[in-house]
Each structure stands twice: as C-alpha cells, then as structure tokens.
Amino acid sequence: GPGRLSAAAREDGPLEGGPPDHSYSLSSGTTSEELLRKLNEQRDIIALLEVKMKEMKGSIRRLRLSEAQLREEIRVKDRLLHAAGAGNRKRHGL
C-alpha cells in the first residue's frame, strides 16, 4: 500500500540524489510507456515556450514601434517649443 511506497521513496531518495521523477534518476526499470509520456510532456512544454517566444517577439516589435513614435513626437514638440521660445523672447525684447 501507500506505506510501502513512501518507505521505498525514503530509501531511494538519498541514494539517487534527487526525487525519482527527475530524468537523471530514471531507473532501468522505467517502462517505455513512461518514457514516452515524459517525452510528450517535454514536447508540450517546448511547444508552449515557442508560442510564448513568438508572442514576446510581437510585443517587442510593438514596443519598438511605439518608442519610435514617441521619439518622433518629442522631436516635433521640442522644435515647436524652441520656435515658441524664440518668438516669445523677440516679442518681449529679451
């Protein structure tokens, strides 16, 4: 029952240097079915990460575009401010 399982886990843990579910501690008794399940889990994780990477690349592109637009707005406003400032100085005879 469960008692026997936990006793086995206690015995194996220190010897194997980690929880039995880590790939490096897979025993020779692991069935090909279990290995296939692990492989499929890894593939799912990789697929998810690839989707996330694409989304992040899209976000980066959008942020770079809005950054470029903001820089352009700042340039335009600076020009207007300088022009206005020059005009004011002339008007006030400074």
C-alpha positions as CSV (number, residue, x, y, z in Angstrom):
1,G,0.0,0.0,0.0
2,P,1.0,3.7,0.4
3,G,3.2,2.9,3.4
4,R,5.4,0.6,1.3
5,L,5.7,3.3,-1.4
6,S,6.8,6.0,0.9
7,A,9.4,3.7,2.6
8,A,10.8,2.9,-0.9
9,A,10.9,6.6,-1.7
10,R,12.8,7.2,1.5
11,E,15.3,4.5,0.7
12,D,15.8,5.6,-2.9
13,G,15.9,9.4,-2.3
14,P,19.3,9.8,-0.7
15,L,20.9,7.1,-2.9
16,E,19.8,8.7,-6.2
17,G,20.5,12.2,-5.1
18,G,17.1,13.5,-6.0
19,P,13.4,12.8,-6.4
20,P,12.8,9.7,-8.6
21,D,10.8,11.7,-11.1
22,H,13.9,13.5,-12.4
23,S,15.2,12.3,-15.8
24,Y,18.7,11.7,-14.4
25,S,17.4,9.3,-11.8
26,L,15.3,7.1,-14.1
27,S,16.0,3.5,-13.3
28,S,16.5,0.8,-15.8
29,G,13.0,-0.5,-14.7
30,T,11.3,2.5,-16.3
31,T,8.8,1.3,-18.9
32,S,8.9,2.7,-22.5
33,E,5.4,3.9,-21.8
34,E,6.6,6.1,-19.0
35,L,9.5,7.4,-21.1
36,L,7.1,8.2,-24.0
37,R,4.8,10.1,-21.5
38,K,7.8,12.1,-20.3
39,L,8.9,12.8,-23.9
40,N,5.4,14.0,-24.8
41,E,5.3,16.3,-21.7
42,Q,8.7,17.8,-22.8
43,R,7.3,18.4,-26.3
44,D,4.2,20.1,-24.9
45,I,6.4,22.3,-22.7
46,I,8.6,23.2,-25.7
47,A,5.6,24.0,-27.9
48,L,4.2,26.3,-25.2
49,L,7.5,28.0,-24.8
50,E,7.8,28.5,-28.6
51,V,4.3,30.1,-28.6
52,K,5.4,32.4,-25.7
53,M,8.5,33.4,-27.6
54,K,6.5,34.4,-30.7
55,E,4.2,36.4,-28.5
56,M,7.1,38.2,-26.8
57,K,8.7,38.9,-30.2
58,G,5.5,40.5,-31.2
59,S,5.3,42.6,-28.0
60,I,8.9,43.7,-28.5
61,R,8.1,44.8,-32.1
62,R,5.1,46.8,-30.9
63,L,7.1,48.4,-28.1
64,R,9.9,49.4,-30.5
65,L,7.3,51.0,-32.9
66,S,5.6,53.0,-30.1
67,E,9.1,54.0,-28.8
68,A,10.0,55.3,-32.3
69,Q,6.6,57.2,-32.5
70,L,7.2,58.7,-29.0
71,R,10.7,59.8,-30.0
72,E,9.3,61.5,-33.2
73,E,6.6,63.2,-31.1
74,I,9.3,64.5,-28.7
75,R,11.4,65.8,-31.6
76,V,8.3,67.7,-33.0
77,K,7.4,69.1,-29.6
78,D,11.0,70.2,-29.0
79,R,11.0,72.1,-32.3
80,L,7.7,73.7,-31.5
81,L,8.9,74.7,-28.0
82,H,12.1,76.2,-29.3
83,A,10.3,78.1,-32.0
84,A,7.7,79.4,-29.4
85,G,10.6,80.3,-27.0
86,A,12.4,82.2,-29.7
87,G,9.2,84.0,-30.7
88,N,8.5,84.9,-27.0
89,R,12.0,86.3,-26.5
90,K,11.7,88.5,-29.5
91,R,8.3,89.8,-28.5
92,H,9.4,90.7,-25.0
93,G,12.5,92.3,-26.3
94,L,14.8,89.9,-24.4
